[in-house]
Amino acid sequence: MSKLLSLKPLIILILFNYVVIVFGSYVFYTIQVNIERTLRPLPRLLVGFVQAAVGLLLILLWIFVWLSIYKNLFIREIRKDTVEQAFSKQA
């Protein structure tokens, strides 16, 4: 059971990726379509550039959030392990 609990950060990261992949594609599509509809009177090259920039921004946001979750979860687990080891050495 303790081995399963030690995998908690990994499970949270996998669930985060699952949610982003399942729901993110719909959100991404909706954003891209709305950008195209809003900017339709402008030249196609400009619309494509804006769509590419927004897509890149969303992907970079996903990576940033994923790395932040990774860092926070695993640092918390490392701290728990070091505290447990310190208490076990004292006993």
C-alpha positions as CSV (number, residue, x, y, z in Angstrom):
1,M,0.0,0.0,0.0
2,S,2.8,2.4,0.8
3,K,4.3,1.8,-2.6
4,L,1.0,2.8,-4.2
5,L,0.9,5.9,-2.1
6,S,4.4,6.8,-3.2
7,L,3.2,6.9,-6.8
8,K,0.6,9.6,-6.0
9,P,2.5,12.4,-7.8
10,L,2.9,10.3,-10.9
11,I,-0.8,9.4,-10.8
12,I,-1.7,13.1,-10.5
13,L,0.5,14.0,-13.5
14,I,-1.1,11.2,-15.6
15,L,-4.6,12.4,-14.7
16,F,-3.6,16.0,-15.5
17,N,-2.4,14.9,-18.9
18,Y,-5.5,12.8,-19.5
19,V,-7.7,15.8,-18.7
20,V,-5.7,18.1,-21.0
21,I,-5.7,15.5,-23.9
22,V,-9.4,14.7,-23.6
23,F,-10.9,18.1,-22.9
24,G,-8.1,20.3,-24.2
25,S,-8.5,19.3,-27.8
26,Y,-12.2,20.5,-27.7
27,V,-11.2,23.7,-26.0
28,F,-8.3,24.3,-28.4
29,Y,-10.6,23.7,-31.4
30,T,-13.2,26.1,-30.0
31,I,-10.6,28.8,-29.4
32,Q,-9.2,28.4,-32.9
33,V,-12.6,28.5,-34.6
34,N,-13.7,31.6,-32.7
35,I,-10.4,33.3,-33.6
36,E,-11.1,32.5,-37.2
37,R,-14.7,33.7,-37.1
38,T,-13.7,36.9,-35.3
39,L,-10.8,37.8,-37.6
40,R,-12.5,36.6,-40.8
41,P,-12.4,40.1,-42.5
42,L,-8.6,40.3,-42.0
43,P,-6.1,38.7,-44.5
44,R,-5.8,35.0,-44.1
45,L,-2.1,35.2,-43.4
46,L,-2.7,37.4,-40.4
47,V,-5.5,35.1,-39.1
48,G,-3.2,32.1,-39.5
49,F,-0.4,34.0,-37.6
50,V,-2.7,34.8,-34.7
51,Q,-4.0,31.3,-34.6
52,A,-0.5,29.9,-34.5
53,A,0.5,32.3,-31.8
54,V,-2.4,31.4,-29.6
55,G,-1.8,27.7,-30.2
56,L,1.8,28.1,-29.3
57,L,0.8,30.1,-26.2
58,L,-1.6,27.4,-25.1
59,I,0.9,24.6,-25.6
60,L,3.6,26.5,-23.7
61,L,1.0,27.1,-20.9
62,W,0.4,23.4,-20.7
63,I,4.1,22.6,-20.5
64,F,4.6,25.3,-17.8
65,V,1.7,24.0,-15.7
66,W,2.9,20.4,-16.1
67,L,6.4,21.3,-15.0
68,S,5.1,23.3,-12.0
69,I,2.9,20.4,-10.9
70,Y,5.9,18.0,-11.4
71,K,8.2,20.2,-9.4
72,N,5.8,20.8,-6.5
73,L,4.6,17.3,-6.2
74,F,8.0,15.6,-6.3
75,I,9.6,18.2,-4.0
76,R,6.9,17.5,-1.5
77,E,7.5,13.8,-1.7
78,I,11.3,14.2,-1.4
79,R,10.8,16.4,1.7
80,K,8.5,13.7,3.2
81,D,11.1,11.1,2.6
82,T,13.9,13.1,4.1
83,V,11.9,13.9,7.2
84,E,10.9,10.2,7.6
85,Q,14.5,9.2,7.2
86,A,15.7,11.8,9.8
87,F,13.1,10.5,12.3
88,S,14.0,6.9,11.7
89,K,17.7,7.6,12.2
90,Q,17.0,9.3,15.5
91,A,15.0,6.4,16.8
